[in-house]
Amino acid sequence: MAKSKLHLISHSFPNQVSPYDATFISDHASALSEDFQVHVTVPTPRSIFLTRRFRKNHSQLITPEKVSSERCHYLSFPKRMLPSMIQRSISKQVLKRSSHADPDLIHLHYAYPSGLLIPELKKHLDAPIILTIHGSNFYNSINKPTLHKILGNSLDQADKIVAVGPALEKHILDEFPHLKQKVRTIHNFVDTGFFQLKYQKESNPSGNDPGRPFRLLTVANLRYTKGIDTLIDAISLISDKVALNLTVIGRLNDEPEFKKSIFTKIRSLDLRQVNFIGPKSRNEILEWLHRADGFVLPSRREAFGISLIEAIACGLPVVSTRSGGPEAILSNEWGFLVDPENPQQLADAIHKMTQLDSFDAEGQHRYIEENFGKERYVKEYTELYDQLLSK
């Protein structure tokens, strides 16, 4: 029996210039490729010739085995301006690919710009449409009145809407309460075969040398919503109590003014133990997780928290904020939860983590595998796809 044709559409996807972009979309394609014939289209804004953005936007996609992929370029504008023009441009380009592919099922990732495609896809293609909404992309879109209206019309026409976390699902329904029957939560997953324990058990989080600094890791882009400023304040509060080094992995230039304020704060507090190393590939992140003694995610708002489940799968003790997604991941048994924007609570939790005598790394890995692993993810999406295909 021939596999059903699944067409995934996402504006962000791993490529040779930025291998760390949206790896969870690549994971989605790979995970479902055993049961579906998966093709990925990556709508990409046109950009100025020979700039870094141009090189990235024309870079070869890093496509999983058994998955086909292609780019299409459309006209876009910064800061989500002129959404109607963007909607027409992206719809025209993607429809050319979708009509040729004749998909049985269409799955869009991100409310913007992919969500803008739904009305035209619905008009011209006879296939159920699913939209997965990821956090910041949604919040940044609904704050613009014109885009809010266009997006609302698109969501009305989707067959199913998936949120990556329960708090995000609630926020979607706060904005569009009439969509209640369409929206459900399916958490992202972590490849527990890749994010493995470096060791089976660790009796001392700081290793065999209690005299060396505690190695604390964060994986988060340097944005206000990620709460790095709160983390810097927390580090300053405990710098005289415990020796630690903080390494932050993630993009540095998304919000230049916020970046400037962070580095000014670090200099004023003389926190030489804080190190920003930019974005890293998945293999490099795994190496850093294996070097670390603990992990912290200090977000103000987090739809889910992929970096958090990756750290837990690697057996690290973790601290995170009650920022939406982490509450669905952590319990008292598997980590510390604190309020966002509370440097003292965050400092106290980090200090407790550095003082742990032991922790159950194997138990953490099993917990992630059972609740946020690939098998669970494929089962939930396959059931959803089959439900739509049987109508």
C-alpha positions as CSV (number, residue, x, y, z in Angstrom):
1,M,0.0,0.0,0.0
2,A,1.4,3.4,-1.0
3,K,2.2,5.8,1.8
4,S,0.1,9.0,2.1
5,K,1.8,12.1,0.9
6,L,2.6,14.5,3.7
7,H,3.6,18.1,2.7
8,L,5.4,20.0,5.5
9,I,5.8,23.8,5.1
10,S,8.1,25.8,7.4
11,H,10.0,29.1,6.8
12,S,12.7,27.9,9.1
13,F,14.7,24.7,8.5
14,P,18.3,23.5,9.1
15,N,20.7,24.5,6.3
16,Q,24.5,24.5,5.6
17,V,24.9,28.1,6.8
18,S,22.7,27.8,9.9
19,P,22.6,24.0,10.8
20,Y,21.0,24.9,14.2
21,D,17.8,26.5,12.7
22,A,14.6,24.8,13.7
23,T,16.0,21.3,14.0
24,F,12.7,20.2,15.6
25,I,11.1,20.7,12.1
26,S,13.7,18.4,10.6
27,D,13.0,16.0,13.4
28,H,9.3,16.1,12.7
29,A,9.9,15.3,9.0
30,S,12.3,12.4,9.9
31,A,10.1,10.9,12.6
32,L,7.0,10.7,10.3
33,S,8.9,9.5,7.2
34,E,8.5,5.9,8.2
35,D,4.8,6.0,7.8
36,F,4.3,8.9,5.3
37,Q,5.9,10.1,2.1
38,V,7.3,13.4,3.4
39,H,8.1,16.5,1.3
40,V,9.2,19.8,2.8
41,T,8.8,23.2,1.3
42,V,10.8,26.1,2.9
43,P,9.3,29.5,1.9
44,T,12.2,31.9,2.1
45,P,12.1,35.8,1.8
46,R,14.0,37.3,-1.0
47,S,17.1,39.1,0.2
48,I,19.9,41.4,-1.0
49,F,22.5,39.8,-3.1
50,L,25.8,38.7,-1.4
51,T,24.7,39.6,2.1
52,R,24.9,37.0,4.9
53,R,21.1,36.7,4.8
54,F,21.3,36.0,1.1
55,R,23.9,33.2,1.6
56,K,21.7,31.7,4.3
57,N,18.5,32.0,2.3
58,H,20.1,30.2,-0.7
59,S,22.0,27.7,1.4
60,Q,21.5,24.0,0.8
61,L,18.9,22.5,3.1
62,I,20.0,19.7,5.5
63,T,17.4,17.2,4.7
64,P,16.9,13.9,6.6
65,E,17.0,10.5,4.8
66,K,13.7,9.5,3.1
67,V,12.6,13.1,3.0
68,S,12.6,15.5,0.0
69,S,12.8,19.2,0.3
70,E,13.0,22.5,-1.7
71,R,13.0,26.2,-1.2
72,C,10.8,28.8,-2.8
73,H,11.5,32.5,-2.6
74,Y,8.8,35.1,-1.9
75,L,8.5,38.9,-1.4
76,S,8.6,39.9,2.3
77,F,8.9,43.0,4.4
78,P,10.6,43.6,7.8
79,K,8.7,43.7,11.1
80,R,5.6,41.9,9.7
81,M,4.6,44.9,7.7
82,L,2.1,44.7,4.8
83,P,0.9,41.2,5.7
84,S,-1.7,41.1,2.8
85,M,1.1,41.6,0.2
86,I,3.2,38.9,1.9
87,Q,0.2,36.6,2.0
88,R,-0.3,36.9,-1.8
89,S,3.4,36.5,-2.6
90,I,4.0,33.4,-0.3
91,S,0.7,31.8,-1.4
92,K,1.5,32.1,-5.1
93,Q,5.0,30.5,-4.6
94,V,4.0,27.7,-2.3
95,L,0.9,26.8,-4.4
96,K,3.1,26.1,-7.4
97,R,4.9,23.4,-5.3
98,S,1.9,22.1,-3.5
99,S,-0.2,21.7,-6.7
100,H,2.6,19.7,-8.3
101,A,3.1,17.5,-5.3
102,D,-0.7,16.8,-5.0
103,P,-0.4,16.1,-1.2
104,D,-2.9,14.0,0.8
105,L,-2.2,16.1,3.9
106,I,-0.6,19.6,4.5
107,H,1.1,20.4,7.8
108,L,2.3,24.0,8.3
109,H,4.7,25.1,11.1
110,Y,4.5,28.6,12.6
111,A,1.6,31.0,12.7
112,Y,3.6,33.5,10.6
113,P,4.3,33.4,7.7
114,S,3.1,29.8,7.1
115,G,-0.3,30.4,8.7
116,L,-1.0,33.1,6.0
117,L,-1.1,30.3,3.4
118,I,-4.2,28.5,4.7
119,P,-7.0,30.3,2.8
120,E,-5.3,29.9,-0.6
121,L,-4.3,26.3,0.1
122,K,-7.8,25.5,1.2
123,K,-9.2,27.1,-2.0
124,H,-7.0,25.3,-4.5
125,L,-6.1,21.9,-2.8
126,D,-8.3,19.1,-1.6
127,A,-6.2,18.1,1.5
128,P,-6.7,18.6,5.2
129,I,-4.5,21.3,6.7
130,I,-2.9,21.3,10.2
131,L,-1.1,24.3,11.6
132,T,1.4,23.8,14.5
133,I,1.9,27.1,16.4
134,H,5.1,27.8,18.2
135,G,5.3,30.4,20.9
136,S,7.1,33.7,20.2
137,N,6.1,33.6,16.5
138,F,2.5,33.6,17.6
139,Y,2.8,36.3,20.3
140,N,4.7,38.6,18.0
141,S,2.0,38.3,15.3
142,I,-1.2,38.8,17.3
143,N,0.1,42.0,18.7
144,K,-0.4,43.7,15.3
145,P,-4.1,44.4,14.6
146,T,-4.0,43.9,10.9
147,L,-2.1,40.7,11.1
148,H,-4.3,39.5,14.0
149,K,-7.3,39.8,11.7
150,I,-5.7,38.0,8.8
151,L,-4.3,35.3,11.1
152,G,-7.8,34.8,12.7
153,N,-9.3,34.2,9.2
154,S,-6.5,31.7,8.4
155,L,-7.0,29.8,11.7
156,D,-10.7,29.6,11.0
157,Q,-10.0,27.6,7.9
158,A,-7.5,25.2,9.3
159,D,-8.7,21.7,10.0
160,K,-6.6,21.3,13.1
161,I,-4.4,23.5,15.2
162,V,-1.6,22.1,17.4
163,A,0.0,24.1,20.2
164,V,3.4,22.8,21.5
165,G,2.4,23.4,25.1
166,P,-0.7,23.8,27.3
167,A,-0.1,27.4,28.2
168,L,0.2,28.3,24.6
169,E,-3.0,26.4,23.8
170,K,-4.7,28.5,26.5
171,H,-3.3,31.8,25.0
172,I,-4.5,30.8,21.5
173,L,-8.0,30.2,22.9
174,D,-7.9,33.4,24.8
175,E,-7.5,35.2,21.5
176,F,-9.7,32.9,19.4
177,P,-12.1,31.1,21.8
178,H,-14.4,29.8,19.0
179,L,-11.5,27.5,17.9
180,K,-11.8,25.3,21.0
181,Q,-12.8,22.1,19.0
182,K,-9.8,22.6,16.6
183,V,-7.0,23.1,19.1
184,R,-5.0,20.5,21.0
185,T,-1.5,20.3,22.5
186,I,1.2,17.9,21.2
187,H,4.6,18.5,22.9
188,N,7.8,18.5,20.8
189,F,10.1,15.6,21.3
190,V,13.7,14.9,22.0
191,D,15.7,12.2,20.3
192,T,16.7,10.2,23.4
193,G,18.9,8.0,21.3
194,F,21.1,11.0,20.6
195,F,20.7,13.0,23.8
196,Q,22.1,10.2,26.0
197,L,23.8,10.2,29.4
198,K,27.5,10.7,29.3
199,Y,27.7,8.5,32.3
200,Q,25.2,6.2,34.1
201,K,25.3,7.9,37.5
202,E,26.9,10.9,39.1
203,S,27.3,11.2,42.8
204,N,28.8,14.7,42.7
205,P,27.5,17.2,40.1
206,S,30.9,18.9,40.1
207,G,32.7,15.7,39.3
208,N,35.7,14.3,41.1
209,D,37.3,17.7,41.8
210,P,35.1,19.6,44.3
211,G,37.5,22.5,44.0
212,R,36.7,23.4,40.4
213,P,33.9,25.8,39.5
214,F,30.4,24.4,38.9
215,R,29.8,24.5,35.1
216,L,26.3,26.0,34.4
217,L,24.9,25.9,30.9
218,T,22.0,27.8,29.2
219,V,20.8,27.3,25.6
220,A,18.8,30.3,24.6
221,N,19.0,33.1,22.1
222,L,19.8,36.5,23.5
223,R,16.3,37.9,23.6
224,Y,14.3,39.7,26.3
225,T,11.8,36.8,26.6
226,K,14.6,34.4,27.5
227,G,15.3,36.2,30.7
228,I,19.1,36.3,30.4
229,D,19.2,39.6,32.3
230,T,17.4,37.9,35.3
231,L,20.0,35.1,35.1
232,I,22.9,37.6,35.2
233,D,21.4,39.3,38.3
234,A,21.0,35.8,39.9
235,I,24.7,34.9,39.2
236,S,25.8,38.2,40.8
237,L,23.8,37.3,43.9
238,I,25.6,34.0,44.5
239,S,29.0,34.8,43.1
240,D,30.5,35.1,46.6
241,K,28.8,31.9,47.8
242,V,29.8,29.4,45.1
243,A,32.4,29.2,42.3
244,L,30.6,28.7,39.0
245,N,31.1,29.4,35.3
246,L,28.1,30.2,33.1
247,T,28.1,29.4,29.4
248,V,25.3,30.7,27.2
249,I,24.7,29.1,23.8
250,G,22.5,30.9,21.3
251,R,22.1,33.7,18.7
252,L,23.5,37.0,20.0
253,N,22.2,39.6,17.5
254,D,18.4,39.1,17.5
255,E,17.8,42.2,19.7
256,P,20.8,44.5,19.5
257,E,19.7,46.9,22.2
258,F,19.0,44.1,24.7
259,K,22.4,42.6,23.8
260,K,24.0,45.9,24.6
261,S,22.3,46.2,28.0
262,I,23.3,42.6,28.9
263,F,27.0,43.2,28.2
264,T,26.9,46.5,30.0
265,K,25.4,44.8,33.0
266,I,28.1,42.0,33.0
267,R,30.9,44.6,32.8
268,S,29.3,46.7,35.6
269,L,29.0,43.6,37.9
270,D,32.5,42.3,36.8
271,L,31.1,38.9,36.1
272,R,34.1,37.4,34.3
273,Q,32.7,33.9,34.7
274,V,29.9,34.5,32.2
275,N,30.7,33.4,28.6
276,F,28.5,33.8,25.4
277,I,29.6,31.5,22.6
278,G,26.9,32.0,20.0
279,P,24.8,29.4,18.3
280,K,26.0,25.8,18.0
281,S,25.1,22.7,16.0
282,R,23.3,19.8,17.7
283,N,26.4,17.8,18.0
284,E,28.2,20.7,19.7
285,I,25.3,21.3,22.0
286,L,25.5,17.6,23.1
287,E,29.2,18.0,23.8
288,W,28.5,21.1,26.0
289,L,25.7,19.3,27.8
290,H,28.1,16.5,28.6
291,R,30.6,19.0,30.0
292,A,28.1,20.8,32.1
293,D,27.2,20.1,35.7
294,G,23.8,21.8,35.6
295,F,21.4,23.6,33.2
296,V,19.2,26.7,33.7
297,L,16.4,28.2,31.5
298,P,15.3,31.6,32.9
299,S,12.7,32.5,30.4
300,R,9.9,35.1,30.9
301,R,7.8,33.1,28.5
302,E,8.4,29.7,27.1
303,A,5.9,27.8,24.9
304,F,7.6,24.5,25.6
305,G,11.3,24.2,26.3
306,I,13.2,21.8,23.9
307,S,16.6,22.7,25.4
308,L,15.2,21.8,28.8
309,I,14.2,18.3,27.8
310,E,17.5,17.8,26.0
311,A,19.3,18.7,29.2
312,I,17.2,16.4,31.4
313,A,17.6,13.6,28.9
314,C,21.4,14.0,29.3
315,G,21.0,13.6,33.1
316,L,21.7,17.1,34.2
317,P,20.0,18.7,37.2
318,V,18.0,21.7,35.9
319,V,16.4,25.0,37.0
320,S,13.7,26.7,35.1
321,T,11.0,29.3,35.4
322,R,7.3,28.9,35.6
323,S,7.0,30.5,32.1
324,G,4.4,28.4,30.4
325,G,6.0,25.3,29.0
326,P,8.4,24.2,31.7
327,E,5.6,23.5,34.2
328,A,4.4,20.7,31.9
329,I,7.9,19.2,31.9
330,L,9.3,19.6,35.4
331,S,8.2,18.3,38.7
332,N,9.8,18.6,42.1
333,E,11.5,15.2,41.4
334,W,13.2,16.3,38.2
335,G,14.2,19.9,38.8
336,F,13.7,23.3,40.4
337,L,10.9,25.7,39.3
338,V,11.0,29.4,40.2
339,D,9.0,32.5,39.2
340,P,10.2,34.4,36.2
341,E,11.9,37.8,36.7
342,N,12.8,36.9,40.3
343,P,16.7,36.9,40.5
344,Q,16.7,35.9,44.2
345,Q,14.5,32.8,43.7
346,L,16.6,31.9,40.7
347,A,19.8,32.4,42.6
348,D,18.6,30.3,45.5
349,A,17.6,27.4,43.2
350,I,20.9,27.5,41.3
351,H,22.7,27.5,44.7
352,K,20.7,24.4,45.8
353,M,21.6,22.7,42.5
354,T,25.3,23.3,43.1
355,Q,25.0,21.7,46.5
356,L,23.3,18.5,45.4
357,D,25.0,15.4,46.7
358,S,23.4,13.1,44.2
359,F,20.7,12.9,41.5
360,D,19.1,10.2,39.4
361,A,20.4,10.7,35.9
362,E,19.1,7.4,34.7
363,G,15.6,8.1,36.0
364,Q,15.6,11.5,34.4
365,H,16.5,10.0,31.0
366,R,13.7,7.4,31.3
367,Y,11.2,10.1,32.3
368,I,12.0,12.1,29.1
369,E,12.0,9.0,26.9
370,E,8.5,7.9,28.2
371,N,6.9,11.3,28.2
372,F,8.7,13.4,25.5
373,G,10.4,10.8,23.3
374,K,10.0,10.0,19.6
375,E,7.7,7.1,20.0
376,R,5.0,9.1,21.9
377,Y,5.3,12.0,19.4
378,V,4.9,9.7,16.3
379,K,1.9,8.0,17.9
380,E,0.1,11.3,18.6
381,Y,0.7,12.8,15.2
382,T,0.0,9.5,13.3
383,E,-3.3,9.3,15.1
384,L,-4.1,12.9,14.2
385,Y,-3.2,12.5,10.6
386,D,-5.1,9.2,10.2
387,Q,-8.2,10.9,11.8
388,L,-8.1,13.7,9.2
389,L,-7.3,11.4,6.3
390,S,-10.3,9.1,7.1
391,K,-12.9,12.0,6.9
